[in-house]
Amino acid sequence: MPDESFFNNTFHGEIGNLIQAHLVQMAVPKPARPMEVPRPPRPWINRDELLDETRRHIDTEPGSPLVITGPSGIGKSALAAMAAEELRDRFSDGQLYIDLENEDMYSAARAVLLRLGEPKDQLADTFGGLLSHYRSATRDRSVLVIVDGAESATEGLHFEPSSGTSRLVVFALGAPPDLAVRRLRMSELSAPAAVEMLLAATTGVEDSTALALVTHYDSYPGTIRRIAGLIRARSHGADQDGDSATSLLDYPATDLLDATYHILSPSAAWLYRLLSVLPGAEFEKSILKVFESPSGASSGAYEELVNAQLVTETRDGWCLVEPSVSRDASRRAELESLPIELLAAMRASLRWYVKRAQLADRAIMGDRLRRAAVPADVDCPPFRDGPEALAWFQANHTALYTAIQMAVLHDWNEEAWALAEAMWAFFNNVSYPEEAERCYQIAVEATTQPVDRARMLLFLGRVRLELAKYRDAEAVLRESHSLAVEADDLELIESSLALLGRTNQYQGRYHEAIEFYTEALRNAQQGEHNRAAALQLLSLGRTHRDLGDLGTAERYFERALAAFTRIKDGRHVLLVETDLAVLKAELGVPGAVEKADQVIGWLRQAGLAKQEAAALERLAAALEGEERRRRLELALEVFERVGSVEARRIRRMLR
């Protein structure tokens, strides 16, 4: 069995030998089998026929998506959860759950590809390209894909997997009449079924009373859940006034949740208010330790909230505050008149998020430069590994960005920029450049020390480079460099110089880029930062190549290859091998074309599609006639496979 230590860039023996032996494969290890659909609700009443029909369609009608429509509160998500639970062993590669109610189409497409183990730097920049990649990624998989929260079924149909053994089920508010899909329509429960559901969710309620309540309100499962929560809260409380169920008829439907809150015990009502200052509606149960009183009363208060159905345990360790309550975290971030005790709770919860994000950062990025201290006054569970930590960031990135806003609003600057620093582990692996730019713009203003500001400016500059905002990137990177020089911080100086070099290189100012890279290399060598020095050697090689100075480029590539080999960075060894092989083909070295084809083949096996296509295009430029055309056609095939906009340019070259 071949040595698989290359997954961690750790090698036994010479890296050069491993490359020649064709053992360096940089494909990202696939994550664990995804089982993403939230747990099914209880009680489950009178939907068995619909569930059977859903299951029958999935089992017997391949190639035809199933669309299930109905209004909000009708139980679509509950049906999705039950179907997934019953079919958990039906699909060998698991279940994917895409929630379009809480994520836009582009972000959802990127996120699902990352959860399938596709590397970030191989993902396309357009929604169409992402869908092409998605079809490729699902071609050999057997997965159940459930799309929930769609406004129209047409949104969910974009996520149809390409494998004949996979299935797609879309839950939407509506669907155009001309869609060629199998359709089911959900309606409200019958009165007897609604009564059965209410009785199953409560105790001590007469059948006639339950019928009166269902008749007075409606028989949507969402409404029945609120009625049950209020009844359970009143039964739990000490203040009961006669028939607590029949008196519910006095409430308008819109007041049911408000009435439930006012019946809670003081400790439960207090915990509910504390949960209302969290940056998101979904939270990890472990954060409750932040709100723990010396008497341990928060445990009983939490159980009371669950009993009243104001808090739901959605999956292991995760809870959701009743979503029908106004829980707009962005609005809460703007509140300036919270009482002092809620402000204290808010800050404590934000420090919990800071520490949790820092632990996730360390699980993903390992040893890297960090400035912020880890809070010692809060307790957080650790992460098992990087994939778990990245999944946590993916689930929480919107709440974390809101937490930064909340911290800045209340002048908790240390928490704001510390959280932004930790989030780089997410933004470096998952491309949300617009969100990242907003995050670091806020974080820059939250810093109070020059060296911390320089650090945040570096992040902001890198994001603006990704957004092709070169002038803005250069401005903040120059400020970062100036602050780093003032603080005499070699690592920050080196990083700012390297990014300034990249900014100039991207704009075709190659001589200026070389100056910055050369100075960054000197700093890296002075500080004995071996990986940084290797990266600068690679950048210098590529810049000299772009400038047309191929001889100098070759020397830098040779030095970069030796440097990456010494530090056993397998991914970069393979990338530099490719650059060097293609460059030698451009120089006309005998046998170089065959060598370049071989190394490009290794890129293909490693799953580095974008690098493969770019190398094929460069190799084509060194060739003529049919050989040139063949490499361009191969590059076109790769660009089309990943949905890259570069495919259009290659097509023009082939005309």
C-alpha positions, 0 to 999 in steps of 0.5 A, a space after each residue: 500500500 503506498 504511503 498516504 502521509 502526503 495528505 498532511 504534507 508529511 513524507 518519509 524519504 525524499 519528496 523528489 523520489 515520491 514525485 517521480 514515483 507518482 505518489 504525491 496526490 493532493 486530492 482533499 480527503 473526503 469528509 465523513 458521510 454527510 447526514 445533514 437533515 435536522 432530526 424529525 419532530 415529535 409528535 408526528 401525526 397523520 402524515 404517514 400517507 404523505 410520507 409513504 408517497 414520498 418514500 415510494 417516489 424516491 424508491 421507484 422513480 429515478 431521474 424525476 425530482 420530487 417537489 413538495 409545496 405548501 405554505 409556511 407552517 404547514 410542516 414541510 421541514 418536518 416531512 423532510 426530516 422524517 423522510 431523511 430519517 427513514 431513508 438514512 441507509 438508502 443512500 451510500 454517500 449520505 444526505 445533503 440538506 440545503 436550506 435556501 431560507 437562510 442562504 442564497 443560491 450562490 453561497 449554498 452551491 459553494 457550501 455544498 461543494 465544500 461539504 462534499 470535499 471539493 477544494 476551495 481554490 478549485 471552485 468556479 467564480 460564477 453560479 453556473 460554474 458552481 452548478 457544473 462542478 456540483 454535477 461533476 461532484 455528484 456523478 459517482 455518488 449515491 446521495 439524497 439531496 433535500 432542498 428546503 425553504 425554497 420560495 419557488 421549486 425552480 430554485 431547488 431544481 438547480 441542485 439535482 444530482 447527476 447520478 442515477 442512484 441519487 434523488 432530489 426532493 425540493 420543499 417550496 412555497 410554490 412551483 410553476 405549473 409547467 415544471 416536469 416534476 412529480 408533485 405533492 401538495 401539503 395542506 393543513 391537517 384535518 381537524 381530527 388529526 390536528 386535535 390528535 397532534 395537540 393532545 399528543 403534545 400536551 397533557 390534561 386537555 379534554 378532546 372538546 377543548 382541543 377541538 375548540 382551540 383548533 377550530 378557533 385558530 387553524 390546523 397548521 402544525 406550526 400553530 398547533 405547536 404554539 398552542 401546545 407550548 402555551 398550554 405546557 407553559 401554563 401547566 408548568 407555572 404556579 399561576 393557573 386560573 381555572 381551565 388554562 386551555 379554554 382561556 386560550 381562546 381569548 388570545 389572538 393567534 399572533 399573541 400566542 408566543 408573547 403569552 407563553 413568554 409572560 407565563 414563564 417562571 422568572 428564571 426561564 424568562 430571564 434565560 430566554 431574554 439572555 438567549 435573545 442577545 445571542 448573535 443568531 437564533 441557532 446556538 450550541 447548548 454548551 454556551 448555556 454555561 456562560 449564563 449559569 448562575 451559582 445555584 445552577 438554576 439555568 439548567 431548570 430554566 432551559 428545560 422549562 423553555 424546551 417544555 414551552 417549545 420556545 427552544 427546540 433541540 434541532 440536532 446533537 448539541 444544537 438548539 433553536 430559539 422559536 423562529 417565529 419570534 422576531 430574531 433579526 440579529 442585525 436589528 439586535 446589533 443596533 440596539 443601544 438601550 439594553 439593560 446593564 445585566 443584558 449587556 453583561 450577558 451579551 459580552 460574556 456570550 461574545 467572548 464565548 464565540 471568540 474562544 470557540 472561533 479561536 479553537 476552530 482556527 487552531 484546528 484548521 490552520 495549526 501554527 500561524 501568526 496570531 495576535 489576540 489572547 484567548 479568553 480564559 474566563 469562558 469554557 468551550 468544547 474543543 474540536 476533534 479536527 479541522 473538518 469539524 471546525 470548518 463545518 462549525 464556521 460554515 454553520 455560524 459565519 453569519 452569526 459570527 459576523 453579526 457578533 463582530 458588529 455587536 461588539 463594535 457597537 458596544 465598544 468591545 473592540 478587543 472581542 471584535 478584532 479577536 473574532 475577526 482574526 480567528 475568522 481568517 481560518 474560514 475566509 481563507 478556506 471558503 470564499 465569501 469575499 464580500 462578507 470578509 471585506 465587511 468583516 475586516 473593514 469593521 475590524 480595522 476600526 476596532 483596533 486600538 494598537 498599531 500592530 493589531 491594526 496592521 494585522 487587520 489591514 493585511 486581511 483586508 488587503 488580501 480580500 480586496 485582492 481577491 475582489 480585484 480591487 487593486 487600488 484599494 488593496 494597495 492603499 491598505 497594504 501600504 498602511 499596514 507595511 508602514 505600521 509594521 515598520 514602525 513596530 519593527 515586526 518582521 513577520 508583519 513587514 514580510 507579509 505586507 511586502 509579499 502582498 504588495 508584490 502580488 498587488 503589483 504582479 496582478 496589475 502587470 507591474 512586474 519590476 515593482 513586484 520583483 522589488 517587493 518580493 525580493 525584500 520580502 525574501 530577505 526578511 523571511 530569510 533573516 527571520 528564518 521563516 522557511 516556508 515564507 522564504 519558499 513562497 517568495 522564491 516561487 513568486 519571484 519565479 512566476 513574476 520573472 516568467 511573466 516578465 519574459 525572463 525565463 532563465 532567471 525564472 528557472 533558477 528561482 523555480 529550482 530554488 523554490 523546489 529545493 526549499 519546499 522539498 526541505 520543509 516537506 510541503 508536498 502540494 507546493 512541490 507538485 505545483 513548482 514541479 509543474 511550473 518548472 516542467 512547463 518552463 523547460 518546455 518553453 525553453 526548448 529543453 529536450 524531453 521537457 514536453 513529455 515531462 510537462 505532460 506527465 506532471 500535468 497528469 499528476 495535477 489531474 489525479 490530484 484534483 487540482 483542476 484549475 492548475 491543470 488547465 492553466 498549465 495546459 494553456 501555458 504548455 500550448 503557448 510553447 507548441 505549434 500546430 496540432 500539438 498546440 491545439 491538442 493542449 488547448 482542447 484539453 485545457 478547454 475540457 477542464 475549464 468547462 468541467 469546473 464551469 470556469 469563465 476562462 472556457 470562453 477565452 480558450 474557445 476563441 483561441 481554438 477558432 
